[in-house]
């Protein structure tokens, strides 16, 4: 609708043919300033929508009465052409929530069945047949992954979902289907658990969040529990490996050429504590072999069990994909010590370089060169691998950082130095260290704060800019040992896999 206001103060009234409660959205375009007002049933201004504005003026109103009026007043000195464009006019009786769109065709079909009064037995029959999560094709590179749970009473959450958060399940209508869908790459590999009916109570945010640990357990419909010999479902994860997930070297099969394990207690006067150190010697270990590699691996318990490192190394060494790799598994004295020691602690770094390494050289009967020594770990352990190597490059010439916590910084760090390790690399001298870094595509930041994948990419770029030898890999996964068991092997092969396969 077009019109013209001839002089200052001229008025145009637009009567909207819509009843009380109707929704109107539109715009008026003018060359000169105007005032736009909504009038009540008595013709009095009740809302000013624009005050002496020109150009395109957008407005949205709910009608206060039948056939409300918009009044446009020319505030310019001369003629003013205008045009109204009404985009939406929706009567109150026609308003309602739009029909729900479900990413998953299976969930959409179940919703249609429910609307027709059909029970959910057919849906759950499919789940029982195919297992969970439901995997449905989307395009050449991606699928729709839908997690489901049956018959929850209050709530449900997924721990390990491909979103870097503990995602809430949604109930489908009033049915017994609870679900959450994600679009993920065809190469996704992850482990997860479902927390059923998490207690809800009046407490601080953290206390409420960790309450899910009371009910978290493996998904009963998933066909791939891990580990299979767990004592109960609460101590078990459920694994998803899509067809294009990358191979995990050394995970399949076993060899007769097995290495040996030895554990001793290491007392640290420097740190004031004691810890177990477990040594792995490869099959027919020869201290005089110049190809020997020493791997210093943090979080010993997890990398001796959850990640079967000795079996992985047995297989890779026997297959000729790795030279003889010996390992010192570094245990944490306790959970609190892990949080003190691994993130950028110089005393811990000095303990490893100055106190522990002489013991390891004595026990292995050889002096591992820095170029054949590698630090490795995940999360805080990945952070420690980098920081310890950077502080003692004469001892540790290689670092494997899996999902390193490079968002970390010491307290009172200036804001512009928030990614502490990247800042140290950018401003410090270049060290003779090779890096193998990994991150999960689902390890993204939240609320404007860089996550593991963003801070890892940034550190990679800074290292490359400073001339470091860096290999970097991203996996379609999260903060997850089921990913790291492959990343560790990839890192060792990337750094030391120069021996021809048999």
C-alpha positions as a printed NumPy array, in Angstrom:
array([[  0.   ,   0.   ,   0.   ],
       [  1.545,   3.248,  -1.197],
       [  0.663,   6.867,  -0.382],
       [  1.939,  10.434,  -0.058],
       [  1.943,  12.937,   2.794],
       [  1.948,  16.456,   1.319],
       [  3.174,  18.62 ,   4.171],
       [  4.44 ,  18.598,   7.759],
       [  1.825,  17.264,  10.162],
       [ -0.148,  15.387,   7.5  ],
       [ -1.576,  12.093,   8.784],
       [ -2.407,   8.774,   7.156],
       [ -4.493,   6.235,   9.072],
       [ -4.308,   2.559,   8.134],
       [ -7.223,   0.441,   9.404],
       [ -6.149,  -3.162,   9.922],
       [ -8.857,  -5.677,   9.096],
       [ -8.151,  -8.045,  11.978],
       [ -9.904,  -8.858,  15.229],
       [ -8.777,  -8.273,  18.81 ],
       [ -5.761, -10.39 ,  19.71 ],
       [ -4.659, -10.708,  16.102],
       [ -0.941, -10.549,  15.311],
       [  0.349,  -8.056,  12.748],
       [  3.937,  -7.757,  11.531],
       [  5.099,  -5.462,   8.796],
       [  7.113,  -2.425,   7.796],
       [  6.629,   1.087,   6.508],
       [  9.195,   2.688,   4.194],
       [  9.507,   6.491,   4.063],
       [ 11.909,   8.992,   2.542],
       [ 11.478,  11.581,   5.319],
       [ 10.98 ,  11.283,   9.09 ],
       [  7.604,  10.044,  10.364],
       [  6.007,   9.063,  13.657],
       [  4.105,   5.767,  13.709],
       [  1.51 ,   5.081,  16.445],
       [ -1.022,   2.393,  17.35 ],
       [ -4.42 ,   3.818,  18.364],
       [ -6.833,   2.276,  20.878],
       [-10.55 ,   1.752,  20.341],
       [-11.278,   5.425,  21.083],
       [ -8.735,   6.674,  18.586],
       [ -6.179,   7.68 ,  21.205],
       [ -2.486,   6.762,  20.856],
       [ -1.644,   3.772,  23.043],
       [  1.771,   2.809,  21.687],
       [  4.439,   4.694,  19.765],
       [  6.094,   2.37 ,  17.287],
       [  8.528,   4.902,  15.733],
       [  9.464,   8.467,  16.624],
       [ 10.69 ,  10.711,  13.802],
       [ 12.348,   7.9  ,  11.877],
       [ 12.861,   7.398,   8.163],
       [ 13.865,   4.506,   5.939],
       [ 12.391,   1.081,   6.706],
       [ 10.535,   0.943,  10.036],
       [  9.609,  -2.572,  11.178],
       [  6.723,  -3.094,  13.594],
       [  4.97 ,  -5.964,  15.336],
       [  1.748,  -5.612,  17.314],
       [ -1.077,  -7.586,  18.865],
       [ -4.411,  -5.891,  18.059],
       [ -5.961,  -4.245,  21.167],
       [ -9.422,  -4.216,  19.57 ],
       [-11.267,  -5.104,  16.374],
       [ -9.849,  -3.236,  13.356],
       [ -7.015,  -1.405,  15.093],
       [ -5.539,   1.69 ,  13.488],
       [ -1.965,   2.601,  12.642],
       [ -1.436,   6.359,  12.371],
       [  1.472,   7.71 ,  10.32 ],
       [  2.372,  11.404,  10.844],
       [  4.688,  13.293,   8.513],
       [  7.421,  15.   ,  10.525],
       [  9.336,  16.375,   7.533],
       [  8.924,  19.832,   6.014],
       [  7.536,  18.731,   2.637],
       [  6.116,  15.886,   0.612],
       [  6.863,  12.355,   1.767],
       [  6.119,   9.156,  -0.167],
       [  5.479,   6.071,   1.973],
       [  4.713,   2.371,   1.508],
       [  3.212,  -0.127,   3.958],
       [  4.178,  -3.798,   3.631],
       [  2.146,  -6.153,   5.856],
       [  3.984,  -9.461,   6.172],
       [  1.793, -11.308,   8.709],
       [ -1.838, -10.82 ,   9.755],
       [ -2.909, -13.769,  11.898],
       [ -6.327, -13.848,  13.593],
       [ -6.335, -14.891,  17.24 ],
       [ -8.359, -18.014,  16.409],
       [ -5.709, -19.085,  13.902],
       [ -2.776, -18.731,  16.266],
       [ -1.129, -21.83 ,  17.702],
       [  2.203, -23.573,  17.955],
       [  3.55 , -24.643,  14.552],
       [  3.611, -28.327,  13.829],
       [  6.725, -29.911,  15.284],
       [  9.525, -30.914,  12.932],
       [ 11.546, -33.915,  14.038],
       [ 15.044, -34.504,  12.673],
       [ 14.627, -38.255,  12.959],
       [ 12.188, -39.907,  10.52 ],
       [ 11.674, -42.672,  13.085],
       [ 10.601, -40.181,  15.745],
       [  8.413, -38.319,  13.22 ],
       [  6.705, -41.588,  12.309],
       [  6.154, -42.425,  15.985],
       [  4.627, -38.966,  16.515],
       [  2.218, -39.547,  13.626],
       [  1.249, -42.933,  15.068],
       [  0.568, -41.358,  18.458],
       [ -1.643, -38.717,  16.816],
       [ -3.686, -41.556,  15.27 ],
       [ -3.964, -43.361,  18.602],
       [ -1.441, -46.099,  17.738],
       [  0.632, -47.375,  20.679],
       [  4.44 , -47.331,  20.701],
       [  4.988, -51.099,  20.508],
       [  6.052, -50.907,  16.855],
       [  8.645, -48.234,  17.603],
       [ 10.149, -50.204,  20.46 ],
       [ 10.13 , -53.343,  18.33 ],
       [ 12.38 , -51.548,  15.848],
       [ 14.653, -50.357,  18.667],
       [ 14.918, -53.913,  19.995],
       [ 15.744, -55.172,  16.502],
       [ 18.238, -52.513,  15.406],
       [ 19.768, -51.395,  18.699],
       [ 20.588, -47.853,  19.734],
       [ 21.232, -45.105,  19.031],
       [ 19.051, -44.99 ,  15.921],
       [ 21.145, -44.16 ,  12.836],
       [ 19.34 , -42.689,   9.82 ],
       [ 20.973, -41.328,   6.629],
       [ 20.922, -37.575,   6.021],
       [ 23.37 , -36.906,   3.194],
       [ 26.612, -38.251,   1.763],
       [ 28.683, -37.183,   4.759],
       [ 26.285, -37.135,   7.716],
       [ 23.666, -39.175,   9.536],
       [ 20.988, -38.446,  12.113],
       [ 21.88 , -40.097,  15.43 ],
       [ 18.973, -40.431,  17.879],
       [ 19.362, -41.549,  21.487],
       [ 16.251, -43.021,  23.095],
       [ 15.126, -44.224,  26.517],
       [ 11.874, -45.91 ,  27.52 ],
       [  9.484, -45.102,  30.313],
       [ 11.284, -42.38 ,  32.263],
       [  9.219, -40.672,  34.957],
       [ 10.801, -37.225,  35.313],
       [ 13.837, -36.694,  33.104],
       [ 16.783, -38.247,  31.354],
       [ 20.221, -37.009,  30.32 ],
       [ 22.873, -38.259,  27.894],
       [ 26.472, -38.098,  29.091],
       [ 28.814, -38.286,  26.111],
       [ 26.384, -36.841,  23.581],
       [ 27.953, -35.257,  20.478],
       [ 27.468, -31.732,  21.819],
       [ 29.994, -31.382,  24.668],
       [ 27.205, -31.178,  27.236],
       [ 24.935, -33.425,  29.304],
       [ 21.935, -33.237,  26.988],
       [ 18.382, -33.597,  28.258],
       [ 16.134, -36.145,  26.588],
       [ 12.753, -34.895,  25.382],
       [  9.515, -36.777,  25.888],
       [  7.429, -37.51 ,  22.783],
       [  3.991, -36.258,  23.792],
       [  2.733, -38.297,  26.743],
       [  4.267, -41.521,  25.477],
       [  7.014, -43.713,  26.913],
       [  9.48 , -42.484,  24.23 ],
       [ 12.203, -40.114,  25.376],
       [ 14.682, -39.007,  22.707],
       [ 17.345, -36.581,  21.471],
       [ 18.642, -36.319,  17.888],
       [ 21.949, -35.01 ,  16.512],
       [ 23.449, -34.612,  13.059],
       [ 26.94 , -36.165,  13.085],
       [ 29.626, -37.15 ,  10.541],
       [ 29.662, -40.696,   9.146],
       [ 33.057, -41.123,  10.842],
       [ 31.745, -40.653,  14.401],
       [ 33.011, -42.809,  17.251],
       [ 31.902, -42.178,  20.845],
       [ 30.915, -43.742,  24.133],
       [ 27.987, -42.586,  26.251],
       [ 25.742, -43.344,  29.203],
       [ 22.174, -42.39 ,  30.047],
       [ 21.151, -40.939,  33.413],
       [ 17.558, -41.925,  34.155],
       [ 15.288, -39.856,  36.41 ],
       [ 18.031, -37.73 ,  37.921],
       [ 17.039, -36.49 ,  41.406],
       [ 15.957, -32.849,  41.424],
       [ 16.315, -30.809,  44.608],
       [ 17.08 , -27.34 ,  45.933],
       [ 20.866, -26.95 ,  45.831],
       [ 23.64 , -25.104,  44.026],
       [ 24.175, -25.687,  40.303],
       [ 27.097, -28.106,  40.663],
       [ 25.332, -30.245,  43.268],
       [ 22.337, -30.546,  40.985],
       [ 24.512, -31.308,  37.945],
       [ 26.547, -34.098,  39.547],
       [ 23.383, -35.756,  40.896],
       [ 23.204, -37.564,  37.559],
       [ 26.086, -39.753,  38.789],
       [ 23.534, -41.494,  41.016],
       [ 21.669, -42.989,  38.041],
       [ 24.078, -42.913,  35.087],
       [ 24.488, -46.26 ,  33.343],
       [ 24.901, -47.998,  30.   ],
       [ 22.083, -47.883,  27.457],
       [ 20.205, -51.219,  27.711],
       [ 19.294, -51.116,  23.995],
       [ 22.872, -50.556,  22.792],
       [ 24.576, -53.662,  21.361],
       [ 28.134, -52.621,  22.211],
       [ 28.728, -52.307,  25.977],
       [ 32.237, -51.375,  27.101],
       [ 33.9  , -53.   ,  28.889],
       [ 31.949, -56.202,  28.369],
       [ 33.09 , -57.632,  31.706],
       [ 32.045, -54.636,  33.83 ],
       [ 30.488, -55.627,  37.183],
       [ 27.244, -53.781,  36.401],
       [ 25.631, -51.307,  33.991],
       [ 26.642, -48.362,  36.195],
       [ 30.302, -49.143,  35.485],
       [ 29.785, -49.615,  31.773],
       [ 29.569, -47.353,  28.725],
       [ 27.772, -47.855,  25.444],
       [ 29.844, -47.469,  22.269],
       [ 28.884, -46.16 ,  18.83 ],
       [ 31.224, -46.66 ,  15.869],
       [ 29.848, -45.571,  12.499],
       [ 31.073, -47.288,   9.321],
       [ 33.534, -44.534,   8.367],
       [ 35.118, -44.255,  11.829],
       [ 38.909, -44.451,  11.394],
       [ 40.796, -47.642,  12.167],
       [ 42.359, -47.85 ,  15.617],
       [ 45.766, -49.473,  15.117],
       [ 46.595, -52.34 ,  17.454],
       [ 43.111, -52.742,  18.915],
       [ 42.206, -55.917,  17.033],
       [ 43.681, -59.317,  17.71 ],
       [ 46.436, -60.465,  20.029],
       [ 49.996, -61.576,  19.47 ],
       [ 52.023, -64.236,  21.216],
       [ 54.869, -61.719,  21.52 ],
       [ 53.752, -60.016,  24.703],
       [ 55.662, -57.497,  26.742],
       [ 56.06 , -57.579,  30.507],
       [ 54.773, -55.307,  33.282],
       [ 56.475, -54.298,  36.513],
       [ 55.157, -51.893,  39.156],
       [ 57.161, -50.072,  41.831],
       [ 56.459, -47.255,  44.272],
       [ 58.142, -43.94 ,  43.57 ],
       [ 58.561, -41.567,  46.512],
       [ 58.931, -37.884,  45.662],
       [ 60.476, -35.621,  48.282],
       [ 59.96 , -32.704,  45.914],
       [ 56.165, -33.241,  45.793],
       [ 55.773, -34.846,  49.205],
       [ 53.897, -37.889,  47.961],
       [ 54.218, -41.407,  46.572],
       [ 52.771, -43.051,  43.486],
       [ 52.871, -46.289,  41.537],
       [ 54.97 , -46.38 ,  38.393],
       [ 54.238, -49.296,  36.068],
       [ 56.882, -50.208,  33.501],
       [ 56.126, -51.98 ,  30.233],
       [ 59.004, -53.678,  28.448],
       [ 58.31 , -54.896,  24.923],
       [ 58.863, -58.5  ,  23.923],
       [ 62.587, -59.373,  23.893],
       [ 63.519, -55.878,  25.032],
       [ 67.145, -55.068,  24.205],
       [ 68.57 , -52.084,  26.129],
       [ 71.283, -51.692,  23.477],
       [ 68.838, -51.177,  20.586],
       [ 69.202, -47.593,  19.348],
       [ 65.624, -47.698,  17.962],
       [ 64.155, -47.952,  21.474],
       [ 61.494, -45.392,  22.389],
       [ 60.43 , -44.443,  25.907],
       [ 56.809, -43.369,  26.383],
       [ 55.92 , -41.471,  29.585],
       [ 52.141, -41.884,  29.881],
       [ 49.955, -40.074,  32.421],
       [ 46.792, -41.441,  34.103],
       [ 48.233, -44.935,  34.49 ],
       [ 45.075, -46.672,  35.689],
       [ 43.023, -45.614,  32.681],
       [ 45.782, -46.357,  30.166],
       [ 46.395, -49.806,  31.603],
       [ 42.709, -50.807,  31.604],
       [ 40.233, -48.563,  29.783],
       [ 42.802, -48.105,  27.019],
       [ 44.614, -51.461,  26.723],
       [ 47.971, -49.858,  25.971],
       [ 50.134, -52.965,  26.564],
       [ 48.028, -55.03 ,  24.124],
       [ 48.038, -52.207,  21.559],
       [ 51.827, -51.952,  21.74 ],
       [ 52.28 , -55.743,  21.639],
       [ 50.311, -55.859,  18.39 ],
       [ 51.916, -52.825,  16.736],
       [ 55.488, -53.817,  17.625],
       [ 54.907, -57.417,  16.498],
       [ 53.462, -56.136,  13.199],
       [ 56.502, -53.916,  12.621],
       [ 54.443, -50.731,  12.726],
       [ 56.391, -49.408,  15.703],
       [ 59.948, -49.841,  16.957],
       [ 60.353, -51.246,  20.493],
       [ 58.376, -48.848,  22.711],
       [ 58.866, -49.052,  26.477],
       [ 56.402, -47.303,  28.759],
       [ 56.426, -45.704,  32.181],
       [ 52.782, -45.399,  33.274],
       [ 52.538, -42.526,  35.784],
       [ 49.793, -42.994,  38.357],
       [ 48.107, -40.137,  40.211],
       [ 48.481, -40.33 ,  44.   ],
       [ 44.827, -39.249,  44.218],
       [ 42.272, -37.211,  42.272],
       [ 43.197, -33.955,  43.994],
       [ 46.873, -34.461,  43.179],
       [ 46.018, -34.874,  39.506],
       [ 44.38 , -31.455,  39.494],
       [ 47.436, -29.903,  41.198],
       [ 50.208, -31.626,  39.285],
       [ 49.209, -31.989,  35.646],
       [ 48.133, -28.42 ,  34.79 ],
       [ 51.337, -26.432,  34.318],
       [ 53.042, -27.369,  37.594],
       [ 56.829, -26.706,  37.408],
       [ 57.548, -28.892,  40.459],
       [ 55.836, -31.83 ,  38.757],
       [ 57.785, -31.187,  35.55 ],
       [ 61.055, -31.037,  37.5  ],
       [ 60.168, -34.246,  39.323],
       [ 59.743, -36.068,  36.025],
       [ 62.894, -34.705,  34.407],
       [ 65.304, -34.577,  37.352],
       [ 64.071, -37.244,  39.786],
       [ 62.138, -39.911,  37.893],
       [ 64.107, -40.126,  34.649],
       [ 67.351, -41.267,  36.341],
       [ 65.354, -44.058,  38.021],
       [ 63.819, -45.077,  34.686],
       [ 67.206, -45.121,  32.963],
       [ 68.53 , -47.378,  35.725],
       [ 65.544, -49.755,  35.645],
       [ 65.482, -50.034,  31.84 ],
       [ 69.272, -50.225,  31.708],
       [ 69.579, -47.656,  28.945],
       [ 69.81 , -43.917,  28.422],
       [ 66.897, -42.863,  26.201],
       [ 67.79 , -39.818,  24.098],
       [ 65.401, -36.871,  24.197],
       [ 64.565, -37.446,  20.521],
       [ 63.412, -41.   ,  21.422],
       [ 61.453, -39.971,  24.524],
       [ 57.793, -38.94 ,  24.325],
       [ 55.307, -37.615,  26.874],
       [ 51.659, -38.504,  26.29 ],
       [ 48.306, -37.938,  27.95 ],
       [ 44.729, -36.804,  27.514],
       [ 42.842, -33.799,  28.868],
       [ 45.004, -32.416,  31.719],
       [ 47.489, -35.131,  30.736],
       [ 47.587, -33.7  ,  27.217],
       [ 48.247, -30.27 ,  28.693],
       [ 51.048, -31.686,  30.866],
       [ 52.628, -33.445,  27.89 ],
       [ 53.117, -30.086,  26.194],
       [ 54.108, -27.989,  29.197],
       [ 56.578, -30.52 ,  30.617],
       [ 58.244, -30.983,  27.219],
       [ 58.471, -27.214,  26.698],
       [ 60.13 , -26.804,  30.114],
       [ 62.573, -29.733,  29.662],
       [ 63.229, -30.184,  25.928],
       [ 66.664, -31.615,  26.695],
       [ 64.93 , -34.652,  28.271],
       [ 61.6  , -34.917,  26.446],
       [ 61.802, -34.266,  22.722],
       [ 58.273, -35.335,  21.785],
       [ 54.74 , -34.76 ,  23.058],
       [ 51.455, -36.484,  22.243],
       [ 48.582, -34.323,  23.424],
       [ 45.127, -35.909,  23.149],
       [ 42.304, -33.424,  23.762],
       [ 44.739, -31.239,  25.684],
       [ 43.149, -28.717,  28.066],
       [ 44.755, -25.729,  26.371],
       [ 41.971, -23.441,  27.567],
       [ 43.733, -23.623,  30.975],
       [ 45.676, -20.769,  32.497],
       [ 47.049, -20.034,  35.982],
       [ 45.012, -17.872,  38.319],
       [ 45.326, -14.116,  37.808],
       [ 46.514, -14.548,  34.217],
       [ 45.809, -11.401,  32.141],
       [ 42.767, -11.731,  29.902],
       [ 44.809, -11.368,  26.721],
       [ 46.937, -14.369,  27.792],
       [ 44.003, -16.682,  28.576],
       [ 45.323, -19.49 ,  26.369],
       [ 48.463, -19.728,  28.461],
       [ 50.441, -22.358,  26.546],
       [ 49.888, -20.645,  23.201],
       [ 51.108, -17.378,  24.734],
       [ 54.206, -19.08 ,  26.15 ],
       [ 55.013, -20.626,  22.775],
       [ 54.464, -17.328,  20.962],
       [ 56.718, -15.335,  23.286],
       [ 59.337, -17.91 ,  24.309],
       [ 62.3  , -19.428,  22.473],
       [ 61.677, -22.228,  20.002],
       [ 62.35 , -25.667,  21.525],
       [ 63.503, -28.851,  19.707],
       [ 60.193, -30.674,  20.295],
       [ 57.923, -32.583,  17.927],
       [ 54.186, -32.491,  18.634],
       [ 51.318, -34.812,  17.776],
       [ 48.049, -33.129,  18.795],
       [ 44.453, -34.337,  18.597],
       [ 41.017, -32.961,  19.429],
       [ 37.431, -34.122,  19.126],
       [ 35.025, -32.283,  16.837],
       [ 32.445, -32.389,  19.633],
       [ 34.79 , -30.769,  22.196],
       [ 33.567, -27.284,  21.381],
       [ 33.399, -24.297,  23.707],
       [ 30.259, -22.87 ,  25.253],
       [ 29.01 , -19.37 ,  26.061],
       [ 31.76 , -17.662,  24.083],
       [ 34.615, -19.507,  25.842],
       [ 37.027, -21.503,  23.671],
       [ 36.804, -25.24 ,  24.153],
       [ 39.351, -27.961,  23.587],
       [ 38.998, -28.028,  19.822],
       [ 39.222, -24.243,  19.419],
       [ 42.159, -23.792,  21.801],
       [ 43.893, -26.833,  20.286],
       [ 43.615, -25.374,  16.791],
       [ 44.964, -22.066,  18.057],
       [ 47.985, -23.691,  19.722],
       [ 48.616, -25.738,  16.574],
       [ 48.696, -22.562,  14.49 ],
       [ 51.028, -20.812,  16.933],
       [ 53.391, -23.802,  16.998],
       [ 53.489, -23.958,  13.208],
       [ 54.1  , -20.209,  12.998],
       [ 57.078, -20.619,  15.35 ],
       [ 58.527, -23.399,  13.173],
       [ 57.689, -26.447,  15.3  ],
       [ 57.212, -29.912,  13.807],
       [ 53.472, -30.446,  14.404],
       [ 51.075, -33.171,  13.364],
       [ 47.425, -32.415,  14.148],
       [ 44.359, -34.617,  13.825],
       [ 40.683, -34.189,  14.638],
       [ 38.288, -37.066,  15.273],
       [ 34.491, -37.089,  15.067],
       [ 34.196, -37.756,  18.781],
       [ 34.286, -36.12 ,  22.178],
       [ 36.313, -36.131,  25.4  ],
       [ 36.436, -39.88 ,  25.341],
       [ 38.799, -42.781,  26.015],
       [ 37.173, -44.722,  23.171],
       [ 38.647, -42.037,  20.88 ],
       [ 41.961, -41.734,  22.713],
       [ 42.737, -45.455,  22.441],
       [ 43.108, -44.877,  18.695],
       [ 44.691, -41.433,  19.022],
       [ 47.538, -42.771,  21.172],
       [ 48.455, -45.364,  18.562],
       [ 48.13 , -42.786,  15.77 ],
       [ 50.462, -40.46 ,  17.669],
       [ 53.145, -43.078,  18.234],
       [ 53.003, -44.169,  14.6  ],
       [ 53.024, -40.547,  13.459],
       [ 56.157, -39.779,  15.468],
       [ 58.061, -43.083,  15.388],
       [ 56.42 , -45.407,  12.864],
       [ 59.363, -45.615,  10.502],
       [ 59.879, -49.357,  10.719],
       [ 58.578, -51.24 ,   7.667],
       [ 55.51 , -53.383,   8.379],
       [ 56.135, -57.092,   8.276]])
